[in-house]
Amino acid sequence: MHPPLGEAGRLAEPLMAVVLDDDVPPATLERAVARAGAGDRLLVGIASGPVPARIAGLLDALDLTLTVTGEDRRCVTVADPEEELEVLRRAAARNPQAAVVLGQVLRASESLPVGAALDVESFAYSTLLDGPEFRRWVEGRGPRPLPPVAEEPVLVRRDADRLVITLNRPERRNAYGRQARDALVDALELALLDPTLDRVVLEGAGPSFCSGGDLDEFGTTPDLVTAHFVRTRGGAGRLVHRLGTRIEARVHGACVGAGIELPALAGTVVAAARTTFRLPEVAMGLIPGAGGTVGIPRRIGRWRTLYLALTGRPLDAATALAWGLVDEVLPDDSAR
């Protein structure tokens, strides 16, 4: 196997395939598991049929396995594993630093407490913010004006022992920008401080629950250290997690980036039938940065999380329910 770094420290071959074959001798399988667990690249398993039981232990060590059948959370079932492997290869090749860092973060944080895992995610995110891949995305996007000030970016309503928190920037599809973030944090802190509240409902006004981070604000934090503390100590992820079973996220429309990262940390997620979920950050040279590498893997596993983030494809509500990303799917007119 070639060394992971090429000329000028560039990542070479960020993703490699592992063919899962029932003919592998036990000693070879044992070595493969050890090498996979300590690998420097993303390792994607390929199985043209059911994964043989005797090599199923290797699935844990891999970053993802593509299969044509089965419901194992370490696998994604696709029509053509070889064709899907090429999709993943191209995505990793376009942004190898972001892709490999994502795999490293998912591996490192899966056994950590949520607070520590959020810190690991943020450290990696800040690193990538100063990298060439994100810089290329920003240059391609071009200069953008900051979003206008909103009078009430978040609405808070109390109904007996229930607090309803509504993201209220429908004209921006409730993008998770600075104003919305700060107002949401204030509302969640209020909920944590009030023991008489038995239930907290988080919802969004307009066509979508949340379209993710406000792209007009990307790259505007004064420095990377401040960005880390804003994301972790000034962000909503920790607070959503601390509310535990008391908080229910009711999502609808296109839930992008933070639009599923934050709900995934809630005790319960209820989705409208036509809801879709998408993690686009790797294509921007980043990784999910609002808790997505923490809450989503705890629901669907790090393997399927990697697949969603590398492909950037939308996931429909029915599949999200089958995978465990959401807990209930309701008709569209009753999920809000």
N, C-alpha and C positions, 0 to 999 in steps of 0.2 A: 504494500500500500504506500502511495506517495505521501510525503509529509504534508500537513494541512496548509502550510503557508508557502506561497510562491514568491516571486520577485517582489521586492518592496513591501513585504509583509501582507500581500494580498491572499485572501482565502482561495485555495484551489480545490475544486470538486467539493463544494459544500454539502452535497447530498449524494449518498451511495445506496445502491439497492442490495438487498440480501434475499436470495431465493430460498424459500422455505421448502426443504426437500426431506421426505421421510427416510431417505437413504443415508443421512448424516450419521456417522459413527458417534457413540456416546461421548468419547473423549474429545472429538472435534466439536461437538455441541457444547460441551462444558467450556472449552476455550472460547468459542464464539460468544457465549453469554458474558464471559468476563471481559472480552475485548469490546463488545458492544456497550457495556456499562461504562467503560472508560474511554469511549470514542470521542474524537475531536470533530466529527462530521455528523450530519443528520443521517440516520440509518433507517431506511424504509424497507420493510419486508414485503415480499411479493408471493402470493399464494394463488395458484390457478384453480384450486379446489379447496375443500375444507382443510383447515390447518391440522396436520397430524398431531394427535394428543401428546406423543412423546417429545415433540419439540415446542409445545405450547409455552414452556417456560421462557423461551427466547423472546416471546412477544413482550414480556415485561421490560426486557433490556432494550428493545428497539424503540425508536421514536414514534413509529407508526407502522401499521401493516395494512396493505390493500388486499382485499379478498373478493371473491365473487359470491360468497355465501357466508352466513353466520351473523350472530348478534353480539359477539364479544366486544366490550367497550374499548379494547386495545386495537380494534380493527375498524376500517371503513369499507363497507361493501360497495363495490363499483362494478359496472358492466365489463370493463376491460382494464385490469390492473396495470398492464404494460403501458397503455395509453395514458392512464391517470398518473403513472409514475413520471412520464414526460412532462405533464402539466406541473408537477411538483418540482422537477428538475429545473424547468425554465424559471419558475418563480424564485427558487433559491439562487439560481445563477444571476438573475437581475439584481438581487439585493442580498448577496451572500452573508454580509455582516449581520444584517437584521435577522435573517433566517437562522443562522447558527446561534446567535445570541438568544433568540427565542427558545430554541431547543435547550440550551444550557439553563436558562431561567426556569423552564418548565420542569426539568429534571431536578434542579437544586431546590426548588421551593415546594415540591409536592408533599414533603414530610415536615415542613416548617409550620409553626403557628401562623395564623392568618396575618397578624401584624408584622411579623418578621418577613413573611413572603411578600407582602406589599412593599416593604423596604427594598428587597432584592429586585423586584420588578422596577421600582423607581430608579435604583442605581443604574440598572441596565438601560433604562429609557433615557436618562440624562446622558449616558455615554453616547448613545446613538444620536442624540440631538446635535452633537458636535461632529458627527461623522459625515463622510462624503456622500453617502446614499441619501440621507435626509436633505443635505445641502442641494443635491441635484434635484430633488423633488421640489424644494422651495423655489429654486431658480426657474424650474419649468412652470411652476404655478404663476410666478410673477408677483409684483407688489399688489397688496390688497388693502383697502381701507379698513380700519377697525369697525366692528359692528356698532350700531347706534345704541345709546343708553336706553334701557327698558325701565318703565316705571315700576312694574311688578313682575319680575322674571319668574317668580314662584308665588303661588297662592297657597295659603294655609287656612284650613277650616276645621273647627272642632265640632263634632257631633257626639254629645254625651262622652263616652269613654273612647271614642275613635277620633284620630287626627288624620285628615286627608291633606296630602301635600301634592300640589299640581304644578308640574313644569308649565310655564305660561309664556312661552315665546313661539306660538304656532307659526308666525311668519318666518321663523328660522328653523322650523321643525324641531323646536326645543333643543337646539344645539347646546352642548355642555361647555359654554364659554365661561369667562370669569364671573360675570354678573349672576348667571344661573347657578354656577357652582357655589358662590358665596351665600346666595340666598337659600339654596338647598341645604348647605351645611348648617346655617342658622336654624332652619326648621327641624332638622334631624337632632341637633343639640337640644332644642326645646323638648322634643319627644323623649330623649334620654333622661332629661331632668325631671320629667313629670311621671311619677310612678302610678298615677291614677289612669293613665292611658293604657288600655289593654290592647289596642290595635292601631297600627299606623299603615295607611294606604298611600302608596306612591304611584302617581299616574301622570299622564301628559295631555295637554290640551291640543286640539287640532289634528291633522292627518297622521302624525307619528308621535310615538312616545318620546323618542329622542334620536336625533340623527348623528350623535357622537360629538366629539370635540369640534368647537367652532373653528373651521379651517382658516378664517380670517385672522385668528389670534395665534396660529401655530408659529413658533419661533420668535415670539415677542417677549418672552420672559427675560429679565435683565441679565441673568447668569444661570449656569446649570445647577449650582448648589441651591440657590433660591428656588429654582424650578422643582428640585427634589422635595424640599420642605413644603412647598405649596401643594404638590401632588399628594403627599402623605399626610402631613399634619393639618393641611388646609383643605384636603379633599374629602369627598363624601364616602368613599369606600369603607374606611374603618368604622364610620358611624353606622352605615347600613348593616355591616356585620355585627356590630355590638347590639343592635336592636333585635337580632336573632329572630325567633319565631313570632315576635310581635309585629314585624313588618311584612307587608305583602306588596309586591310590585305588580301593577296591572298594565301590561304593555300591548301596543297595537302599532300597525303600520310598519314602516321600515326602521328597525332598531339596529343602528350602526355603531360600532365601537363602544363608547361609554353607554350607549343605549341598551346594550345587553350586559356589559361588564358590571355596571352597578347593580342591576336587578339580580344578576347571578349570585350576588353576595347576600340577598335577602332570604328570609325564611321560606317564603312562598312566592312563586312567579306564576301569574295567570296571564295567558296570551289570547288575543282575539284570533279567530281562525285564519285570517289572511296575513297575520304577522310574519315578517321575515327577519332574519338575524344575520349580521355580516361583520367580519373583522377585517378591515382594509389596511391596517397599519403597516404590515410588512412591505406592501407595495410602495409605501412612502419612505421606506428606509428606517422604520421604527418597529416597536412591538406594542401590543396593547398596554396602555399606561394608566387606566382608571380602575385597575383591579382585575383585568381580564385573564391574566396568567395565574390568578389565585382563585377567584370564585368559579370561573367556568370549568377548570380542570377538576375541581371538587365536585362538580355535578356530572361531567361527562368524561372525565379522564384526560390526562395530558396528551394522549395520542390523538384523539379526535379534536382537541383544542388546536394542536399543531396543524392538523388538516384544514380546519376552518381558517386559520390565520394565514397559512401559506397560499391557499387557493384564493382567498378573499371572496369566495362565492356565497350567495345568500342561502340560508338554511330555512326551510319552511317550517311552519308551526307543528305539523304532524310529526316530522322527523325530530324536531326539537323535543317534543313530548316523548317520543320513543327513546331518545337518547338520555332524557332526564334533565335537559337544559331548562325546561319549564315543567310545572307540576300539573297544570290544567289548561285545556284549550276550550274556549267558549265561542259561541256564535259572535260574529263581529259586532253586533249591536248591543251585546250584553257584557263585553269585557272591559268596558270603561265606566 
